[in-house]
Amino acid sequence: MFVQSRRPFISFAGIVLTLISISASRAEKAPNRETPVVVAVRNALPSVVNIHSEKTALYEAASSVEPFESGRRINGMGTGVIVDERGYILTNHHVVDKVETISVSFSDKERYPAKVVSIDPKFDLAVVKIEARRKLPVLPMGRSHDLMLGETVIALGNAFGYENTVTTGIISWLGRDVEVNETQAYRGLIQTDASINPGNSGGPLMNIDGEWIGLNVAI
């Protein structure tokens, strides 16, 4: 939730000096706020990318709430995880399916064009590649076979188009089967109550140690 402040018309000189004094006195208490979640997110951000795509509509969706005309350009969004320092990024297949152009941006706003190099529609996975000008940071991979119900998890992603959104929750169930539609079904999913929103697809689900244990795939 966003909250807009109401500013009184007063001089801020005294307030600024007071805040500086308070900040200095509380500096030694800062480590109490640096929780494992804070550390995990800070370390993970350089390895999580935002994926932007564009494609042309091939037909008119008459049954859609907002019908679109054939030939109209459609923008998409998703998230990806760097799995190789040479520029290989793992994401969901549905994030890049049938798209014409893909671009990848980092948390520092660095941006690259990307291309799809491998897909696995059955498991809804895809690998895209960028030609980076440097070695890229790889997010450490954890294990999913020893996950525990109630374990704290962290989700990172391009939720609702808001880049690098962080949500936390717990593991709600393991091995969950989900029927998405007549052609797509997921087996053995990790269910979590961490908020997953449109755009989170392909982003990492991490444990409290900052290791990624799965990809966010369905709401």
SERO-4910 file (N, C-alpha, C, O; in steps of 0.05 Angstrom, whole numbers):
BEGIN
 pado doro    nc1    nc2    nc3   cac1   cac2   cac3    cc1    cc2    cc3    oc1    oc2    oc3
  Met    A     17    -24      0      0      0      0     18     25      0     38     26     14
  Phe    A     10     44    -16     25     69    -17     11     91     -1    -13     93     -2
  Val    A     27    105     15     15    126     32     29    153     26     54    154     27
  Gln    A     14    173     20     25    199     15     25    215     40      5    216     55
  Ser    A     48    228     46     49    243     71     38    271     67     38    282     45
  Arg    A     30    283     89     20    310     89     41    327    103     48    322    126
  Arg    A     52    347     89     75    362     99     65    389    111     53    405     97
  Pro    A     70    394    136     63    420    148     83    441    139    106    436    132
  Phe    A     73    466    138     90    488    129    106    499    153     99    520    165
  Ile    A    127    485    160    145    494    181    174    491    172    179    478    152
  Ser    A    192    503    187    220    500    181    229    472    189    222    462    210
  Phe    A    246    460    171    255    433    176    283    432    187    293    410    192
  Ala    A    296    455    192    324    454    201    327    440    227    345    422    230
  Gly    A    310    446    247    313    433    273    306    404    271    319    388    285
  Ile    A    286    397    255    278    369    252    301    353    240    307    331    249
  Val    A    314    364    219    336    350    206    358    344    225    369    322    226
  Leu    A    366    365    241    387    361    261    380    340    281    396    324    289
  Thr    A    354    340    289    345    320    309    347    292    297    356    273    311
  Leu    A    338    289    272    338    263    259    367    253    256    372    229    259
  Ile    A    385    271    249    413    263    247    424    252    273    438    232    275
  Ser    A    417    267    295    425    258    321    414    231    329    428    214    339
  Ile    A    388    228    323    375    202    329    387    180    313    392    158    323
  Ser    A    393    185    287    404    165    270    431    156    280    438    132    280
  Ala    A    447    176    289    474    169    299    472    152    324    488    133    328
  Ser    A    453    159    342    451    144    367    440    116    363    445     98    379
  Arg    A    425    112    341    413     86    335    430     69    316    422     46    310
  Ala    A    452     80    306    468     66    286    477     38    296    477     19    281
  Glu    A    483     37    322    493     11    332    470     -9    335    476    -33    338
  Lys    A    445      0    332    422    -18    334    414    -29    307    397    -47    305
  Ala    A    425    -18    285    418    -26    258    419    -56    253    402    -67    240
  Pro    A    439    -70    264    441    -99    259    416   -114    268    410   -136    257
  Asn    A    401   -104    287    376   -117    295    355   -117    273    338   -135    273
  Arg    A    357    -98    255    338    -97    233    348   -113    209    332   -119    190
  Glu    A    373   -120    208    384   -135    186    378   -165    189    396   -180    197
  Thr    A    354   -172    184    345   -200    188    356   -218    165    366   -207    146
  Pro    A    353   -244    168    362   -262    147    347   -256    120    358   -260     99
  Val    A    322   -247    122    307   -240     98    320   -217     84    323   -217     59
  Val    A    328   -196     99    341   -173     87    367   -181     73    372   -172     51
  Val    A    383   -197     86    408   -206     75    403   -223     50    417   -219     30
  Ala    A    384   -241     51    378   -258     28    370   -242      3    379   -247    -19
  Val    A    352   -222      8    342   -206    -14    365   -189    -26    367   -186    -50
  Arg    A    381   -177     -9    403   -160    -18    422   -176    -35    431   -166    -56
  Asn    A    428   -201    -27    447   -217    -43    434   -228    -68    449   -232    -88
  Ala    A    408   -231    -69    395   -243    -92    389   -223   -114    389   -231   -138
  Leu    A    384   -198   -108    375   -179   -127    392   -178   -153    381   -176   -175
  Pro    A    419   -178   -151    435   -177   -175    431   -201   -194    438   -199   -217
  Ser    A    420   -223   -183    417   -247   -199    389   -252   -209    383   -271   -223
  Val    A    371   -233   -203    343   -235   -211    338   -213   -232    344   -190   -227
  Val    A    326   -221   -255    322   -202   -276    293   -199   -283    276   -217   -278
  Asn    A    286   -176   -294    259   -171   -303    258   -175   -333    275   -165   -348
  Ile    A    239   -191   -343    236   -197   -371    212   -183   -383    190   -185   -373
  His    A    218   -167   -404    197   -153   -418    195   -164   -447    215   -168   -460
  Ser    A    171   -168   -456    167   -180   -482    146   -165   -498    130   -150   -487
  Glu    A    146   -171   -524    126   -159   -542    119   -178   -564    136   -192   -575
  Lys    A     93   -179   -571     84   -196   -593     60   -183   -606     48   -164   -595
  Thr    A     53   -194   -629     30   -183   -644      6   -201   -641      9   -226   -644
  Ala    A    -17   -190   -635    -41   -206   -633    -49   -216   -661    -50   -201   -680
  Leu    A    -55   -242   -662    -62   -254   -688    -91   -256   -693   -100   -263   -715
  Tyr    A   -107   -251   -672   -136   -252   -675   -149   -233   -656   -136   -223   -638
  Glu    A   -175   -229   -659   -190   -212   -641   -203   -229   -619   -218   -248   -625
  Ala    A   -197   -222   -594   -208   -237   -572   -236   -226   -565   -238   -209   -547
  Ala    A   -256   -235   -579   -283   -224   -575   -295   -229   -548   -311   -214   -538
  Ser    A   -286   -251   -535   -296   -259   -509   -281   -246   -486   -288   -249   -463
  Ser    A   -261   -231   -493   -244   -219   -472   -259   -196   -459   -276   -183   -471
  Val    A   -252   -190   -434   -263   -167   -421   -255   -141   -436   -271   -123   -438
  Glu    A   -230   -141   -446   -220   -119   -462   -211   -130   -489   -187   -136   -492
  Pro    A   -229   -133   -508   -222   -145   -534   -199   -130   -547   -198   -105   -546
  Phe    A   -181   -145   -560   -160   -132   -575   -161   -140   -604   -169   -162   -611
  Glu    A   -153   -121   -621   -155   -126   -650   -130   -141   -660   -108   -138   -649
  Ser    A   -134   -156   -682   -112   -169   -695    -92   -149   -705    -99   -129   -716
  Gly    A    -66   -154   -699    -45   -136   -707    -37   -117   -685    -16   -104   -688
  Arg    A    -52   -117   -664    -44    -99   -641    -20   -110   -627    -18   -135   -623
  Arg    A     -2    -93   -619     22   -101   -604     15   -105   -574      2    -88   -562
  Ile    A     24   -128   -563     18   -134   -536     44   -136   -520     62   -151   -528
  Asn    A     45   -122   -498     69   -123   -481     65   -144   -458     43   -146   -448
  Gly    A     86   -158   -452     85   -178   -430    107   -173   -410    126   -158   -416
  Met    A    105   -186   -388    126   -183   -367    129   -209   -352    110   -226   -351
  Gly    A    152   -213   -341    158   -236   -325    184   -232   -311    195   -210   -309
  Thr    A    194   -254   -300    219   -252   -284    237   -276   -292    227   -296   -303
  Gly    A    262   -274   -286    281   -295   -292    303   -296   -271    308   -277   -256
  Val    A    317   -319   -271    339   -323   -253    365   -330   -268    364   -348   -286
  Ile    A    386   -316   -263    412   -322   -276    422   -349   -266    426   -353   -242
  Val    A    427   -368   -285    437   -394   -277    465   -400   -287    477   -420   -281
  Asp    A    476   -381   -303    503   -384   -314    514   -356   -318    501   -339   -329
  Glu    A    539   -352   -309    552   -326   -311    555   -316   -339    560   -292   -343
  Arg    A    552   -334   -359    555   -326   -387    530   -313   -399    530   -305   -422
  Gly    A    509   -312   -383    485   -298   -392    461   -316   -396    442   -307   -409
  Tyr    A    461   -340   -386    438   -358   -388    419   -353   -365    427   -352   -342
  Ile    A    393   -350   -372    373   -342   -352    350   -362   -354    339   -367   -376
  Leu    A    341   -372   -331    318   -391   -330    293   -376   -324    293   -358   -306
  Thr    A    272   -382   -338    246   -370   -333    224   -390   -340    230   -413   -345
  Asn    A    199   -381   -340    177   -399   -348    173   -398   -379    178   -377   -391
  His    A    164   -420   -390    159   -421   -419    137   -401   -426    138   -388   -447
  His    A    116   -399   -409     93   -382   -416    101   -352   -416     86   -336   -427
  Val    A    123   -345   -404    133   -318   -404    143   -310   -431    140   -286   -440
  Val    A    155   -329   -446    167   -322   -472    154   -336   -495    164   -334   -518
  Asp    A    132   -350   -490    119   -365   -511    108   -347   -533     92   -329   -527
  Lys    A    116   -352   -558    106   -338   -582    112   -308   -581    100   -293   -597
  Val    A    131   -299   -565    137   -270   -565    157   -265   -588    171   -283   -597
  Glu    A    158   -240   -597    175   -232   -619    200   -218   -610    221   -221   -622
  Thr    A    198   -203   -589    222   -190   -578    223   -193   -548    202   -193   -534
  Ile    A    247   -196   -537    251   -200   -508    274   -181   -500    294   -179   -513
  Ser    A    270   -168   -478    291   -153   -465    293   -159   -436    273   -165   -423
  Val    A    317   -158   -425    322   -166   -397    334   -142   -383    353   -130   -394
  Ser    A    324   -135   -360    335   -112   -345    342   -121   -317    329   -139   -305
  Phe    A    363   -110   -306    373   -116   -279    364    -96   -259    353    -75   -266
  Ser    A    369   -102   -234    361    -84   -212    374    -56   -214    364    -36   -204
  Asp    A    398    -55   -227    412    -29   -231    404    -16   -257    417      4   -265
  Lys    A    383    -25   -270    371    -14   -295    388    -21   -319    380    -12   -341
  Glu    A    409    -36   -317    423    -46   -341    405    -63   -357    390    -80   -346
  Arg    A    405    -60   -383    385    -73   -400    398    -86   -425    417    -75   -436
  Tyr    A    389   -110   -432    400   -125   -455    377   -137   -471    356   -144   -460
  Pro    A    381   -139   -498    363   -156   -514    369   -185   -508    391   -192   -501
  Ala    A    349   -202   -510    352   -231   -504    339   -248   -526    322   -239   -541
  Lys    A    348   -273   -527    335   -292   -545    330   -319   -531    345   -326   -512
  Val    A    310   -333   -539    304   -359   -528    322   -380   -540    325   -381   -564
  Val    A    335   -396   -523    353   -416   -532    344   -445   -526    353   -464   -539
  Ser    A    325   -448   -508    314   -475   -502    287   -472   -488    283   -454   -472
  Ile    A    269   -491   -493    243   -491   -480    235   -519   -472    244   -539   -484
  Asp    A    219   -521   -452    207   -546   -443    178   -540   -435    172   -535   -411
  Pro    A    159   -540   -454    131   -533   -449    118   -550   -428    102   -540   -412
  Lys    A    125   -576   -427    113   -594   -408    117   -584   -379     98   -585   -363
  Phe    A    142   -576   -373    148   -567   -346    147   -536   -344    155   -525   -324
  Asp    A    138   -523   -366    136   -494   -367    162   -480   -360    163   -462   -344
  Leu    A    184   -489   -373    210   -478   -369    222   -467   -395    216   -478   -417
  Ala    A    238   -447   -393    252   -437   -417    279   -424   -408    281   -415   -385
  Val    A    298   -425   -426    324   -412   -421    327   -390   -442    324   -395   -466
  Val    A    333   -366   -433    339   -344   -451    368   -336   -447    380   -341   -426
  Lys    A    379   -324   -468    408   -317   -467    412   -288   -474    399   -277   -492
  Ile    A    429   -275   -459    437   -247   -465    467   -247   -469    482   -263   -458
  Glu    A    476   -228   -485    505   -224   -489    515   -202   -470    516   -179   -478
  Ala    A    521   -210   -446    529   -191   -426    558   -183   -430    574   -198   -441
  Arg    A    565   -159   -420    592   -149   -423    609   -156   -398    631   -145   -395
  Arg    A    598   -173   -381    612   -180   -357    602   -207   -347    582   -217   -357
  Lys    A    617   -219   -328    607   -243   -316    584   -237   -297    585   -218   -281
  Leu    A    563   -252   -300    539   -246   -285    538   -262   -259    547   -284   -258
  Pro    A    527   -250   -238    524   -264   -212    503   -285   -213    480   -280   -222
  Val    A    509   -309   -204    491   -332   -205    478   -336   -177    493   -336   -157
  Leu    A    452   -339   -176    438   -343   -151    444   -372   -141    440   -391   -157
  Pro    A    453   -376   -117    459   -402   -107    434   -420   -107    412   -411   -101
  Met    A    438   -445   -115    416   -464   -117    414   -480    -92    434   -492    -83
  Gly    A    390   -482    -80    386   -499    -57    374   -525    -65    375   -534    -88
  Arg    A    362   -539    -45    349   -565    -50    320   -563    -42    312   -549    -24
  Ser    A    303   -578    -56    275   -578    -50    265   -604    -38    242   -606    -29
  His    A    283   -625    -36    273   -650    -26    270   -651      4    257   -668     16
  Asp    A    283   -632     18    281   -632     47    266   -608     58    269   -601     81
  Leu    A    249   -596     42    233   -573     51    213   -581     72    204   -604     73
  Met    A    207   -562     89    189   -568    112    164   -551    111    166   -527    104
  Leu    A    141   -562    118    117   -546    121    121   -524    142    132   -530    163
  Gly    A    113   -500    135    117   -478    154    143   -464    151    148   -443    164
  Glu    A    161   -474    134    187   -461    130    184   -434    116    168   -432     98
  Thr    A    200   -415    125    199   -388    113    210   -388     85    232   -399     80
  Val    A    196   -375     66    206   -372     39    202   -343     30    186   -328     41
  Ile    A    218   -336      9    218   -309     -2    214   -311    -32    227   -327    -45
  Ala    A    196   -294    -42    192   -292    -71    201   -265    -82    195   -244    -70
  Leu    A    215   -266   -104    223   -241   -117    212   -241   -146    210   -262   -159
  Gly    A    203   -217   -155    193   -216   -182    181   -190   -190    180   -171   -174
  Asn    A    173   -189   -216    163   -166   -228    133   -164   -224    118   -161   -244
  Ala    A    124   -165   -199     95   -167   -193     80   -142   -202     87   -119   -195
  Phe    A     58   -147   -218     41   -125   -228     58   -104   -242     49    -81   -245
  Gly    A     81   -111   -252     98    -91   -266    116    -75   -248    132    -59   -257
  Tyr    A    113    -80   -222    131    -66   -203    156    -83   -199    156   -103   -185
  Glu    A    178    -74   -211    202    -90   -212    214    -95   -185    213    -78   -167
  Asn    A    224   -120   -182    239   -128   -158    221   -127   -133    231   -119   -112
  Thr    A    197   -134   -135    179   -135   -112    186   -160    -95    191   -181   -106
  Val    A    187   -156    -69    193   -177    -50    169   -184    -33    155   -167    -23
  Thr    A    163   -210    -32    142   -220    -14    153   -244      2    171   -258     -7
  Thr    A    142   -248     26    150   -270     42    126   -286     52    104   -276     51
  Gly    A    131   -310     60    110   -327     70    122   -353     80    145   -354     88
  Ile    A    106   -374     80    115   -400     89    107   -421     68     91   -415     50
  Ile    A    119   -444     70    110   -466     53     84   -478     64     83   -487     87
  Ser    A     64   -477     48     37   -485     57     32   -515     52     18   -528     68
  Trp    A     44   -525     30     41   -554     25     62   -562      4     72   -545    -10
  Leu    A     68   -587      3     88   -598    -16     75   -618    -35     56   -633    -27
  Gly    A     84   -620    -59     74   -640    -78     46   -634    -88     31   -653    -92
  Arg    A     39   -609    -90     11   -602    -98      8   -604   -129     25   -594   -144
  Asp    A    -13   -617   -138    -20   -618   -167    -41   -597   -173    -61   -594   -159
  Val    A    -36   -582   -195    -55   -560   -203    -61   -563   -232    -43   -564   -249
  Glu    A    -87   -562   -239    -97   -562   -266   -102   -533   -274   -120   -520   -263
  Val    A    -85   -522   -292    -88   -494   -300   -110   -491   -321   -127   -474   -318
  Asn    A   -109   -508   -341   -130   -508   -362   -130   -535   -375   -118   -554   -364
  Glu    A   -143   -537   -398   -146   -563   -411   -119   -574   -421   -117   -598   -425
  Thr    A   -100   -557   -426    -75   -565   -438    -51   -563   -419    -29   -573   -426
  Gln    A    -54   -550   -396    -32   -546   -378    -38   -555   -350    -58   -547   -338
  Ala    A    -21   -572   -339    -24   -581   -312      4   -582   -299     24   -589   -312
  Tyr    A      5   -576   -274     30   -576   -259     29   -599   -238      8   -602   -225
  Arg    A     51   -613   -235     52   -635   -216     74   -629   -196     96   -619   -203
  Gly    A     68   -636   -171     88   -634   -150     97   -606   -143    121   -602   -137
  Leu    A     79   -587   -143     86   -559   -138     91   -554   -108     81   -569    -90
  Ile    A    107   -534   -102    110   -523    -75     88   -502    -72     87   -483    -87
  Gln    A     70   -506    -53     49   -486    -48     59   -467    -26     69   -477     -5
  Thr    A     55   -441    -30     64   -422    -10     42   -400     -7     27   -395    -26
  Asp    A     42   -388     16     24   -365     20     38   -338     15     26   -317     20
  Ala    A     63   -339      6     76   -314     -2     61   -304    -27     55   -320    -45
  Ser    A     55   -279    -28     40   -267    -50     54   -271    -76     77   -262    -80
  Ile    A     40   -284    -95     50   -287   -122     30   -273   -141      6   -279   -140
  Asn    A     39   -255   -157     22   -238   -174     30   -240   -203     52   -249   -209
  Pro    A     13   -230   -222     21   -229   -250     48   -214   -253     51   -192   -242
  Gly    A     67   -227   -267     93   -216   -270    114   -230   -253    138   -228   -258
  Asn    A    105   -244   -232    123   -259   -215    132   -285   -229    152   -297   -220
  Ser    A    119   -293   -250    126   -318   -264    155   -319   -272    165   -300   -284
  Gly    A    168   -341   -265    197   -344   -272    216   -334   -251    240   -337   -253
  Gly    A    205   -320   -231    222   -310   -210    228   -332   -189    215   -352   -188
  Pro    A    248   -327   -173    257   -348   -154    240   -348   -128    231   -328   -118
  Leu    A    235   -372   -119    226   -376    -91    250   -385    -76    263   -405    -83
  Met    A    257   -371    -55    282   -376    -40    276   -384    -12    256   -378      0
  Asn    A    295   -399      0    294   -405     28    306   -383     44    316   -363     33
  Ile    A    306   -385     70    316   -364     87    346   -359     84    356   -338     93
  Asp    A    360   -379     73    389   -375     68    395   -362     41    418   -359     34
  Gly    A    374   -354     27    378   -341      1    384   -359    -22    393   -350    -43
  Glu    A    379   -385    -19    382   -405    -40    355   -408    -55    335   -410    -42
  Trp    A    356   -409    -81    330   -412    -95    323   -442    -97    339   -459   -104
  Ile    A    298   -447    -90    288   -475    -88    266   -481   -109    256   -503   -110
  Gly    A    258   -461   -124    238   -465   -145    232   -439   -160    241   -418   -152
  Leu    A    217   -441   -181    208   -418   -196    178   -413   -191    162   -432   -191
  Asn    A    171   -388   -188    143   -380   -185    129   -385   -211    139   -375   -232
  Val    A    107   -399   -211     95   -407   -236     66   -402   -238     56   -396   -260
  Ala    A     51   -403   -216     22   -400   -218     11   -386   -193     22   -388   -171
  Ile    A    -11   -371   -198    -24   -356   -176    -43   -375   -162    -57   -367   -143
***
